[in-house]
Amino acid sequence: MTPTLIDHQTRFFAAAMGGPASFDDDHLTRVHTNRGINEDAWNAVVTVLSKTLHDFNIESDDIQAILSAVGSKKDFIVQAN
């Protein structure tokens, strides 16, 4: 993973969780348009995120809160087929 991608995803997760980050819904839509991010790609990222949170023994309620917050941004990222 490149430093740029790590920074991008860190800011995305912070924004999704309501923290101080520079991503709003319009920005998410604008930067993900025409990137070809489909349902399969989204599911792969969510699966990795969930596994990582479990691997670090994050509390189940916190995992659900994080996945719910990230999931609330799906419509701004995934392109309809």
Biopython code that builds the backbone (N, CA, C, O; Angstrom):
import numpy as np
from Bio.PDB.StructureBuilder import StructureBuilder

atoms = [
    (1, "MET", "N", (0.847, -1.162, 0.000)),
    (1, "MET", "CA", (0.000, 0.000, 0.000)),
    (1, "MET", "C", (0.899, 1.233, 0.000)),
    (1, "MET", "O", (1.881, 1.288, 0.741)),
    (2, "THR", "N", (0.571, 2.207, -0.817)),
    (2, "THR", "CA", (1.386, 3.408, -0.910)),
    (2, "THR", "C", (1.053, 4.373, 0.235)),
    (2, "THR", "O", (-0.042, 4.316, 0.795)),
    (3, "PRO", "N", (1.986, 5.249, 0.580)),
    (3, "PRO", "CA", (1.712, 6.243, 1.621)),
    (3, "PRO", "C", (0.498, 7.115, 1.285)),
    (3, "PRO", "O", (-0.257, 7.501, 2.177)),
    (4, "THR", "N", (0.315, 7.422, 0.012)),
    (4, "THR", "CA", (-0.834, 8.234, -0.392)),
    (4, "THR", "C", (-2.141, 7.511, -0.125)),
    (4, "THR", "O", (-3.092, 8.115, 0.370)),
    (5, "LEU", "N", (-2.202, 6.226, -0.447)),
    (5, "LEU", "CA", (-3.413, 5.446, -0.203)),
    (5, "LEU", "C", (-3.666, 5.287, 1.289)),
    (5, "LEU", "O", (-4.810, 5.369, 1.736)),
    (6, "ILE", "N", (-2.621, 5.064, 2.054)),
    (6, "ILE", "CA", (-2.775, 4.961, 3.509)),
    (6, "ILE", "C", (-3.352, 6.257, 4.059)),
    (6, "ILE", "O", (-4.280, 6.226, 4.868)),
    (7, "ASP", "N", (-2.817, 7.394, 3.632)),
    (7, "ASP", "CA", (-3.332, 8.696, 4.076)),
    (7, "ASP", "C", (-4.786, 8.873, 3.669)),
    (7, "ASP", "O", (-5.608, 9.317, 4.470)),
    (8, "HIS", "N", (-5.105, 8.530, 2.433)),
    (8, "HIS", "CA", (-6.468, 8.651, 1.920)),
    (8, "HIS", "C", (-7.436, 7.829, 2.763)),
    (8, "HIS", "O", (-8.475, 8.333, 3.188)),
    (9, "GLN", "N", (-7.103, 6.583, 3.002)),
    (9, "GLN", "CA", (-8.011, 5.718, 3.746)),
    (9, "GLN", "C", (-8.107, 6.121, 5.209)),
    (9, "GLN", "O", (-9.173, 5.999, 5.813)),
    (10, "THR", "N", (-7.021, 6.596, 5.785)),
    (10, "THR", "CA", (-7.066, 7.081, 7.166)),
    (10, "THR", "C", (-8.031, 8.253, 7.271)),
    (10, "THR", "O", (-8.858, 8.297, 8.182)),
    (11, "ARG", "N", (-7.932, 9.201, 6.348)),
    (11, "ARG", "CA", (-8.841, 10.354, 6.378)),
    (11, "ARG", "C", (-10.276, 9.928, 6.089)),
    (11, "ARG", "O", (-11.210, 10.476, 6.675)),
    (12, "PHE", "N", (-10.468, 8.952, 5.188)),
    (12, "PHE", "CA", (-11.819, 8.468, 4.902)),
    (12, "PHE", "C", (-12.449, 7.868, 6.149)),
    (12, "PHE", "O", (-13.582, 8.206, 6.492)),
    (13, "PHE", "N", (-11.732, 6.985, 6.831)),
    (13, "PHE", "CA", (-12.283, 6.343, 8.023)),
    (13, "PHE", "C", (-12.545, 7.370, 9.116)),
    (13, "PHE", "O", (-13.544, 7.277, 9.829)),
    (14, "ALA", "N", (-11.663, 8.341, 9.252)),
    (14, "ALA", "CA", (-11.894, 9.405, 10.235)),
    (14, "ALA", "C", (-13.162, 10.187, 9.890)),
    (14, "ALA", "O", (-13.970, 10.479, 10.772)),
    (15, "ALA", "N", (-13.336, 10.525, 8.623)),
    (15, "ALA", "CA", (-14.541, 11.259, 8.205)),
    (15, "ALA", "C", (-15.790, 10.412, 8.409)),
    (15, "ALA", "O", (-16.810, 10.915, 8.881)),
    (16, "ALA", "N", (-15.721, 9.145, 8.063)),
    (16, "ALA", "CA", (-16.880, 8.261, 8.200)),
    (16, "ALA", "C", (-17.299, 8.130, 9.657)),
    (16, "ALA", "O", (-18.481, 7.959, 9.957)),
    (17, "MET", "N", (-16.331, 8.211, 10.557)),
    (17, "MET", "CA", (-16.614, 8.073, 11.988)),
    (17, "MET", "C", (-16.940, 9.423, 12.647)),
    (17, "MET", "O", (-17.109, 9.499, 13.864)),
    (18, "GLY", "N", (-17.028, 10.484, 11.836)),
    (18, "GLY", "CA", (-17.390, 11.794, 12.366)),
    (18, "GLY", "C", (-16.222, 12.607, 12.880)),
    (18, "GLY", "O", (-16.413, 13.631, 13.536)),
    (19, "GLY", "N", (-15.017, 12.159, 12.587)),
    (19, "GLY", "CA", (-13.831, 12.845, 13.085)),
    (19, "GLY", "C", (-13.370, 13.965, 12.165)),
    (19, "GLY", "O", (-14.000, 14.263, 11.150)),
    (20, "PRO", "N", (-12.276, 14.564, 12.540)),
    (20, "PRO", "CA", (-11.761, 15.698, 11.764)),
    (20, "PRO", "C", (-11.070, 15.237, 10.477)),
    (20, "PRO", "O", (-9.906, 14.836, 10.501)),
    (21, "ALA", "N", (-11.762, 15.293, 9.407)),
    (21, "ALA", "CA", (-11.183, 14.930, 8.109)),
    (21, "ALA", "C", (-11.827, 15.797, 7.048)),
    (21, "ALA", "O", (-12.865, 16.418, 7.280)),
    (22, "SER", "N", (-11.213, 15.834, 5.897)),
    (22, "SER", "CA", (-11.640, 16.763, 4.853)),
    (22, "SER", "C", (-12.579, 16.144, 3.816)),
    (22, "SER", "O", (-12.782, 16.729, 2.752)),
    (23, "PHE", "N", (-13.153, 14.980, 4.102)),
    (23, "PHE", "CA", (-14.020, 14.331, 3.123)),
    (23, "PHE", "C", (-15.480, 14.571, 3.489)),
    (23, "PHE", "O", (-15.940, 14.165, 4.556)),
    (24, "ASP", "N", (-16.206, 15.240, 2.582)),
    (24, "ASP", "CA", (-17.651, 15.277, 2.730)),
    (24, "ASP", "C", (-18.245, 14.428, 1.616)),
    (24, "ASP", "O", (-17.513, 13.935, 0.758)),
    (25, "ASP", "N", (-19.559, 14.253, 1.620)),
    (25, "ASP", "CA", (-20.195, 13.355, 0.651)),
    (25, "ASP", "C", (-19.975, 13.801, -0.791)),
    (25, "ASP", "O", (-19.780, 12.962, -1.671)),
    (26, "ASP", "N", (-20.002, 15.102, -1.045)),
    (26, "ASP", "CA", (-19.747, 15.595, -2.404)),
    (26, "ASP", "C", (-18.331, 15.254, -2.853)),
    (26, "ASP", "O", (-18.111, 14.866, -4.001)),
    (27, "HIS", "N", (-17.386, 15.400, -1.952)),
    (27, "HIS", "CA", (-15.999, 15.067, -2.274)),
    (27, "HIS", "C", (-15.866, 13.574, -2.586)),
    (27, "HIS", "O", (-15.210, 13.193, -3.555)),
    (28, "LEU", "N", (-16.490, 12.735, -1.760)),
    (28, "LEU", "CA", (-16.431, 11.288, -2.004)),
    (28, "LEU", "C", (-16.987, 10.940, -3.375)),
    (28, "LEU", "O", (-16.395, 10.147, -4.107)),
    (29, "THR", "N", (-18.117, 11.529, -3.722)),
    (29, "THR", "CA", (-18.718, 11.270, -5.038)),
    (29, "THR", "C", (-17.783, 11.721, -6.153)),
    (29, "THR", "O", (-17.538, 10.978, -7.104)),
    (30, "ARG", "N", (-17.266, 12.928, -6.035)),
    (30, "ARG", "CA", (-16.420, 13.506, -7.076)),
    (30, "ARG", "C", (-15.157, 12.664, -7.310)),
    (30, "ARG", "O", (-14.802, 12.400, -8.459)),
    (31, "VAL", "N", (-14.486, 12.245, -6.252)),
    (31, "VAL", "CA", (-13.213, 11.539, -6.442)),
    (31, "VAL", "C", (-13.384, 10.070, -6.814)),
    (31, "VAL", "O", (-12.441, 9.440, -7.293)),
    (32, "HIS", "N", (-14.574, 9.522, -6.599)),
    (32, "HIS", "CA", (-14.768, 8.104, -6.922)),
    (32, "HIS", "C", (-15.518, 7.878, -8.233)),
    (32, "HIS", "O", (-15.598, 6.747, -8.712)),
    (33, "THR", "N", (-16.064, 8.936, -8.813)),
    (33, "THR", "CA", (-16.754, 8.814, -10.095)),
    (33, "THR", "C", (-15.772, 8.332, -11.159)),
    (33, "THR", "O", (-14.643, 8.815, -11.251)),
    (34, "ASN", "N", (-16.224, 7.375, -11.958)),
    (34, "ASN", "CA", (-15.433, 6.806, -13.051)),
    (34, "ASN", "C", (-14.198, 6.034, -12.583)),
    (34, "ASN", "O", (-13.265, 5.846, -13.364)),
    (35, "ARG", "N", (-14.175, 5.595, -11.357)),
    (35, "ARG", "CA", (-13.078, 4.766, -10.854)),
    (35, "ARG", "C", (-13.394, 3.285, -11.008)),
    (35, "ARG", "O", (-12.530, 2.433, -10.799)),
    (36, "GLY", "N", (-14.634, 2.983, -11.373)),
    (36, "GLY", "CA", (-15.010, 1.594, -11.598)),
    (36, "GLY", "C", (-15.134, 0.790, -10.312)),
    (36, "GLY", "O", (-14.979, -0.431, -10.325)),
    (37, "ILE", "N", (-15.410, 1.457, -9.215)),
    (37, "ILE", "CA", (-15.567, 0.743, -7.944)),
    (37, "ILE", "C", (-16.957, 0.124, -7.920)),
    (37, "ILE", "O", (-17.972, 0.819, -7.871)),
    (38, "ASN", "N", (-16.970, -1.207, -7.955)),
    (38, "ASN", "CA", (-18.245, -1.915, -8.002)),
    (38, "ASN", "C", (-18.525, -2.599, -6.658)),
    (38, "ASN", "O", (-17.754, -2.472, -5.706)),
    (39, "GLU", "N", (-19.620, -3.308, -6.606)),
    (39, "GLU", "CA", (-20.041, -3.994, -5.385)),
    (39, "GLU", "C", (-18.986, -4.989, -4.900)),
    (39, "GLU", "O", (-18.731, -5.088, -3.700)),
    (40, "ASP", "N", (-18.379, -5.719, -5.823)),
    (40, "ASP", "CA", (-17.353, -6.699, -5.440)),
    (40, "ASP", "C", (-16.147, -6.017, -4.790)),
    (40, "ASP", "O", (-15.631, -6.494, -3.779)),
    (41, "ALA", "N", (-15.705, -4.912, -5.366)),
    (41, "ALA", "CA", (-14.568, -4.181, -4.801)),
    (41, "ALA", "C", (-14.917, -3.634, -3.419)),
    (41, "ALA", "O", (-14.114, -3.717, -2.490)),
    (42, "TRP", "N", (-16.112, -3.079, -3.291)),
    (42, "TRP", "CA", (-16.564, -2.565, -1.994)),
    (42, "TRP", "C", (-16.569, -3.685, -0.954)),
    (42, "TRP", "O", (-16.048, -3.524, 0.150)),
    (43, "ASN", "N", (-17.157, -4.807, -1.318)),
    (43, "ASN", "CA", (-17.245, -5.932, -0.383)),
    (43, "ASN", "C", (-15.864, -6.433, 0.026)),
    (43, "ASN", "O", (-15.662, -6.825, 1.175)),
    (44, "ALA", "N", (-14.926, -6.422, -0.895)),
    (44, "ALA", "CA", (-13.566, -6.854, -0.575)),
    (44, "ALA", "C", (-12.933, -5.937, 0.469)),
    (44, "ALA", "O", (-12.293, -6.413, 1.407)),
    (45, "VAL", "N", (-13.108, -4.639, 0.312)),
    (45, "VAL", "CA", (-12.549, -3.684, 1.269)),
    (45, "VAL", "C", (-13.208, -3.845, 2.635)),
    (45, "VAL", "O", (-12.526, -3.841, 3.660)),
    (46, "VAL", "N", (-14.527, -3.985, 2.651)),
    (46, "VAL", "CA", (-15.238, -4.143, 3.917)),
    (46, "VAL", "C", (-14.823, -5.448, 4.605)),
    (46, "VAL", "O", (-14.701, -5.491, 5.829)),
    (47, "THR", "N", (-14.610, -6.487, 3.841)),
    (47, "THR", "CA", (-14.165, -7.758, 4.409)),
    (47, "THR", "C", (-12.793, -7.619, 5.048)),
    (47, "THR", "O", (-12.576, -8.108, 6.156)),
    (48, "VAL", "N", (-11.874, -6.969, 4.374)),
    (48, "VAL", "CA", (-10.534, -6.757, 4.923)),
    (48, "VAL", "C", (-10.616, -5.891, 6.183)),
    (48, "VAL", "O", (-9.957, -6.181, 7.181)),
    (49, "LEU", "N", (-11.411, -4.845, 6.136)),
    (49, "LEU", "CA", (-11.573, -3.976, 7.307)),
    (49, "LEU", "C", (-12.118, -4.766, 8.485)),
    (49, "LEU", "O", (-11.585, -4.676, 9.591)),
    (50, "SER", "N", (-13.162, -5.530, 8.264)),
    (50, "SER", "CA", (-13.771, -6.316, 9.331)),
    (50, "SER", "C", (-12.777, -7.316, 9.917)),
    (50, "SER", "O", (-12.667, -7.450, 11.136)),
    (51, "LYS", "N", (-12.060, -8.008, 9.050)),
    (51, "LYS", "CA", (-11.068, -8.990, 9.516)),
    (51, "LYS", "C", (-9.972, -8.307, 10.325)),
    (51, "LYS", "O", (-9.552, -8.818, 11.364)),
    (52, "THR", "N", (-9.517, -7.172, 9.859)),
    (52, "THR", "CA", (-8.469, -6.435, 10.569)),
    (52, "THR", "C", (-8.938, -6.014, 11.954)),
    (52, "THR", "O", (-8.203, -6.157, 12.931)),
    (53, "LEU", "N", (-10.152, -5.499, 12.041)),
    (53, "LEU", "CA", (-10.691, -5.083, 13.334)),
    (53, "LEU", "C", (-10.811, -6.275, 14.280)),
    (53, "LEU", "O", (-10.487, -6.170, 15.463)),
    (54, "HIS", "N", (-11.275, -7.404, 13.755)),
    (54, "HIS", "CA", (-11.354, -8.612, 14.575)),
    (54, "HIS", "C", (-9.961, -9.084, 15.010)),
    (54, "HIS", "O", (-9.765, -9.468, 16.163)),
    (55, "ASP", "N", (-9.001, -9.052, 14.085)),
    (55, "ASP", "CA", (-7.637, -9.487, 14.396)),
    (55, "ASP", "C", (-7.010, -8.664, 15.518)),
    (55, "ASP", "O", (-6.172, -9.160, 16.271)),
    (56, "PHE", "N", (-7.428, -7.394, 15.622)),
    (56, "PHE", "CA", (-6.894, -6.523, 16.669)),
    (56, "PHE", "C", (-7.789, -6.508, 17.909)),
    (56, "PHE", "O", (-7.661, -5.653, 18.785)),
    (57, "ASN", "N", (-8.705, -7.491, 17.952)),
    (57, "ASN", "CA", (-9.568, -7.673, 19.124)),
    (57, "ASN", "C", (-10.385, -6.440, 19.501)),
    (57, "ASN", "O", (-10.583, -6.140, 20.678)),
    (58, "ILE", "N", (-10.847, -5.744, 18.488)),
    (58, "ILE", "CA", (-11.741, -4.611, 18.722)),
    (58, "ILE", "C", (-13.081, -5.176, 19.201)),
    (58, "ILE", "O", (-13.526, -6.217, 18.720)),
    (59, "GLU", "N", (-13.708, -4.498, 20.132)),
    (59, "GLU", "CA", (-15.004, -4.941, 20.668)),
    (59, "GLU", "C", (-16.033, -5.065, 19.545)),
    (59, "GLU", "O", (-16.059, -4.250, 18.623)),
    (60, "SER", "N", (-16.870, -6.080, 19.628)),
    (60, "SER", "CA", (-17.880, -6.345, 18.587)),
    (60, "SER", "C", (-18.782, -5.146, 18.336)),
    (60, "SER", "O", (-19.079, -4.824, 17.185)),
    (61, "ASP", "N", (-19.224, -4.479, 19.407)),
    (61, "ASP", "CA", (-20.084, -3.298, 19.232)),
    (61, "ASP", "C", (-19.352, -2.185, 18.481)),
    (61, "ASP", "O", (-19.953, -1.478, 17.673)),
    (62, "ASP", "N", (-18.061, -2.033, 18.750)),
    (62, "ASP", "CA", (-17.278, -1.016, 18.057)),
    (62, "ASP", "C", (-17.082, -1.382, 16.589)),
    (62, "ASP", "O", (-17.127, -0.516, 15.716)),
    (63, "ILE", "N", (-16.868, -2.663, 16.325)),
    (63, "ILE", "CA", (-16.743, -3.113, 14.934)),
    (63, "ILE", "C", (-18.028, -2.799, 14.178)),
    (63, "ILE", "O", (-17.987, -2.282, 13.061)),
    (64, "GLN", "N", (-19.151, -3.109, 14.779)),
    (64, "GLN", "CA", (-20.435, -2.829, 14.119)),
    (64, "GLN", "C", (-20.609, -1.338, 13.869)),
    (64, "GLN", "O", (-21.097, -0.939, 12.812)),
    (65, "ALA", "N", (-20.213, -0.510, 14.833)),
    (65, "ALA", "CA", (-20.325, 0.942, 14.664)),
    (65, "ALA", "C", (-19.444, 1.433, 13.520)),
    (65, "ALA", "O", (-19.860, 2.270, 12.719)),
    (66, "ILE", "N", (-18.228, 0.907, 13.452)),
    (66, "ILE", "CA", (-17.305, 1.303, 12.383)),
    (66, "ILE", "C", (-17.833, 0.856, 11.028)),
    (66, "ILE", "O", (-17.862, 1.646, 10.085)),
    (67, "LEU", "N", (-18.247, -0.397, 10.921)),
    (67, "LEU", "CA", (-18.762, -0.905, 9.643)),
    (67, "LEU", "C", (-20.027, -0.167, 9.225)),
    (67, "LEU", "O", (-20.240, 0.073, 8.036)),
    (68, "SER", "N", (-20.854, 0.190, 10.176)),
    (68, "SER", "CA", (-22.065, 0.953, 9.866)),
    (68, "SER", "C", (-21.712, 2.353, 9.358)),
    (68, "SER", "O", (-22.294, 2.830, 8.384)),
    (69, "ALA", "N", (-20.762, 3.004, 10.020)),
    (69, "ALA", "CA", (-20.346, 4.345, 9.601)),
    (69, "ALA", "C", (-19.738, 4.321, 8.203)),
    (69, "ALA", "O", (-20.054, 5.166, 7.365)),
    (70, "VAL", "N", (-18.864, 3.350, 7.958)),
    (70, "VAL", "CA", (-18.251, 3.218, 6.633)),
    (70, "VAL", "C", (-19.329, 2.874, 5.604)),
    (70, "VAL", "O", (-19.338, 3.424, 4.503)),
    (71, "GLY", "N", (-20.231, 1.969, 5.962)),
    (71, "GLY", "CA", (-21.305, 1.581, 5.051)),
    (71, "GLY", "C", (-22.208, 2.730, 4.656)),
    (71, "GLY", "O", (-22.786, 2.725, 3.569)),
    (72, "SER", "N", (-22.334, 3.717, 5.535)),
    (72, "SER", "CA", (-23.183, 4.870, 5.220)),
    (72, "SER", "C", (-22.622, 5.705, 4.070)),
    (72, "SER", "O", (-23.323, 6.555, 3.521)),
    (73, "LYS", "N", (-21.379, 5.470, 3.709)),
    (73, "LYS", "CA", (-20.732, 6.221, 2.615)),
    (73, "LYS", "C", (-20.708, 5.438, 1.302)),
    (73, "LYS", "O", (-20.231, 5.942, 0.285)),
    (74, "LYS", "N", (-21.213, 4.228, 1.325)),
    (74, "LYS", "CA", (-21.146, 3.347, 0.154)),
    (74, "LYS", "C", (-21.749, 3.984, -1.097)),
    (74, "LYS", "O", (-21.151, 3.911, -2.170)),
    (75, "ASP", "N", (-22.907, 4.599, -0.980)),
    (75, "ASP", "CA", (-23.575, 5.164, -2.156)),
    (75, "ASP", "C", (-22.771, 6.272, -2.823)),
    (75, "ASP", "O", (-22.999, 6.586, -3.992)),
    (76, "PHE", "N", (-21.841, 6.862, -2.099)),
    (76, "PHE", "CA", (-21.014, 7.930, -2.662)),
    (76, "PHE", "C", (-19.757, 7.389, -3.330)),
    (76, "PHE", "O", (-19.033, 8.133, -3.991)),
    (77, "ILE", "N", (-19.497, 6.098, -3.159)),
    (77, "ILE", "CA", (-18.252, 5.494, -3.640)),
    (77, "ILE", "C", (-18.481, 4.449, -4.718)),
    (77, "ILE", "O", (-17.761, 4.420, -5.716)),
    (78, "VAL", "N", (-19.482, 3.585, -4.526)),
    (78, "VAL", "CA", (-19.735, 2.480, -5.460)),
    (78, "VAL", "C", (-20.531, 2.988, -6.652)),
    (78, "VAL", "O", (-21.531, 3.691, -6.503)),
    (79, "GLN", "N", (-20.071, 2.619, -7.822)),
    (79, "GLN", "CA", (-20.738, 3.015, -9.067)),
    (79, "GLN", "C", (-21.811, 2.003, -9.435)),
    (79, "GLN", "O", (-21.569, 0.797, -9.409)),
    (80, "ALA", "N", (-22.983, 2.487, -9.774)),
    (80, "ALA", "CA", (-24.052, 1.597, -10.243)),
    (80, "ALA", "C", (-23.645, 1.011, -11.583)),
    (80, "ALA", "O", (-23.006, 1.679, -12.395)),
    (81, "ASN", "N", (-24.019, -0.241, -11.809)),
    (81, "ASN", "CA", (-23.679, -0.908, -13.084)),
    (81, "ASN", "C", (-24.581, -0.467, -14.188)),
    (81, "ASN", "O", (-24.438, -0.925, -15.322)),
]
sb = StructureBuilder()
sb.init_structure("model")
sb.init_model(0)
sb.init_chain("A")
sb.init_seg("    ")
for serial, (resi, resn, name, xyz) in enumerate(atoms, 1):
    if name == "N":
        sb.init_residue(resn, " ", resi, " ")
    sb.init_atom(name, np.array(xyz, "f"), 0.0, 1.0, " ", f" {name:<3s}", serial, name[0])
structure = sb.get_structure()
